[in-house]
Amino acid sequence: MTLRQEKLNILFKKLIAQFVQNNVGDTLVAITDVHIAKDLHNANAYIAVFPEDSEKTVLSIIESKQKELREFLKKNTSIKTLPHIIFKIDTGEKHRQKIDALLSNK
């Protein structure tokens, strides 16, 4: 990963978190990671949603606001080509919580 990609990952993580915080409502949503492709055309944003039973609702809200998100990112960055952002549930966080729960029960 190039230095530029790393900087963009950090910037997009921060900006996406700001956007989601202002547009999702009462549900707690954390942007756990962002991976921008080398060609800068696509990006995967990983989210953790609390409570977990509202994951699908949050994903549908975020996906319905893709156009607004792109406008927000365009306004707050100087990048020529904005990547298409694909949101995914961060399953790593779920697995970590399950392992923690199993270990605390022993």
C-alpha positions as CSV (number, residue, x, y, z in Angstrom):
1,M,0.0,0.0,0.0
2,T,1.3,3.4,-1.0
3,L,1.6,6.3,1.4
4,R,-1.0,8.1,-0.6
5,Q,-3.5,5.2,-0.2
6,E,-2.8,5.2,3.6
7,K,-3.5,8.9,3.9
8,L,-6.6,8.6,1.8
9,N,-7.8,5.6,3.9
10,I,-7.5,7.7,7.1
11,L,-9.1,10.8,5.5
12,F,-12.0,8.8,4.1
13,K,-12.5,6.9,7.4
14,K,-12.8,10.3,9.2
15,L,-15.1,11.9,6.6
16,I,-17.4,8.8,6.3
17,A,-17.7,8.6,10.1
18,Q,-18.8,12.3,10.2
19,F,-21.3,11.7,7.4
20,V,-22.7,8.6,9.0
21,Q,-22.9,10.2,12.5
22,N,-25.1,13.0,11.0
23,N,-27.3,10.8,8.9
24,V,-28.0,7.5,10.6
25,G,-29.9,8.6,13.7
26,D,-29.8,7.0,17.2
27,T,-28.0,3.8,16.3
28,L,-24.3,3.7,17.1
29,V,-22.2,3.1,14.0
30,A,-18.5,2.9,14.0
31,I,-16.4,3.0,10.8
32,T,-13.8,0.4,11.7
33,D,-11.7,0.5,8.5
34,V,-11.5,1.9,4.9
35,H,-9.6,0.2,2.1
36,I,-9.2,2.2,-1.1
37,A,-8.1,0.3,-4.2
38,K,-4.8,1.2,-5.9
39,D,-6.6,2.7,-8.9
40,L,-8.7,4.8,-6.5
41,H,-12.0,3.8,-8.3
42,N,-13.4,1.6,-5.4
43,A,-13.3,1.6,-1.7
44,N,-14.6,-0.7,1.0
45,A,-15.8,0.8,4.2
46,Y,-16.2,-1.6,7.1
47,I,-18.8,-0.7,9.8
48,A,-19.8,-2.0,13.2
49,V,-23.4,-1.4,14.3
50,F,-24.6,-1.5,17.8
51,P,-27.1,-3.0,18.5
52,E,-26.4,-5.7,15.9
53,D,-30.1,-6.3,15.1
54,S,-30.2,-2.9,13.3
55,E,-27.3,-3.7,10.9
56,K,-29.5,-4.2,7.8
57,T,-31.5,-1.0,8.5
58,V,-28.3,1.0,8.9
59,L,-26.8,-0.4,5.7
60,S,-30.0,0.4,3.7
61,I,-30.0,4.0,5.1
62,I,-26.3,4.5,4.2
63,E,-26.8,3.0,0.7
64,S,-29.8,5.2,0.0
65,K,-27.6,8.2,0.9
66,Q,-24.7,7.3,-1.5
67,K,-25.3,10.4,-3.6
68,E,-25.2,12.7,-0.6
69,L,-22.1,10.9,0.7
70,R,-20.3,11.5,-2.6
71,E,-21.2,15.2,-2.6
72,F,-20.0,15.4,1.0
73,L,-16.7,13.8,0.1
74,K,-16.3,15.9,-3.0
75,K,-16.8,19.0,-0.9
76,N,-14.3,18.0,1.8
77,T,-11.5,16.5,-0.4
78,S,-9.4,17.7,-3.3
79,I,-9.1,14.2,-4.9
80,K,-9.9,14.2,-8.7
81,T,-11.6,10.8,-8.8
82,L,-13.8,9.9,-6.0
83,P,-14.0,6.1,-5.4
84,H,-17.2,4.2,-5.3
85,I,-17.7,3.3,-1.7
86,I,-19.1,-0.2,-0.8
87,F,-20.2,-0.6,2.8
88,K,-19.7,-3.9,4.5
89,I,-20.4,-5.2,8.0
90,D,-17.1,-5.7,9.9
91,T,-17.4,-9.3,10.9
92,G,-13.9,-9.2,12.6
93,E,-15.3,-7.1,15.4
94,K,-18.2,-9.6,16.0
95,H,-15.7,-12.5,16.1
96,R,-13.5,-10.6,18.6
97,Q,-16.5,-10.0,20.8
98,K,-17.5,-13.7,20.7
99,I,-13.9,-14.7,21.6
100,D,-13.8,-12.2,24.5
101,A,-17.1,-13.5,25.8
102,L,-15.9,-17.1,25.6
103,L,-12.7,-16.3,27.4
104,S,-14.4,-14.3,30.1
105,N,-16.7,-17.3,30.9
106,K,-13.8,-19.5,31.8
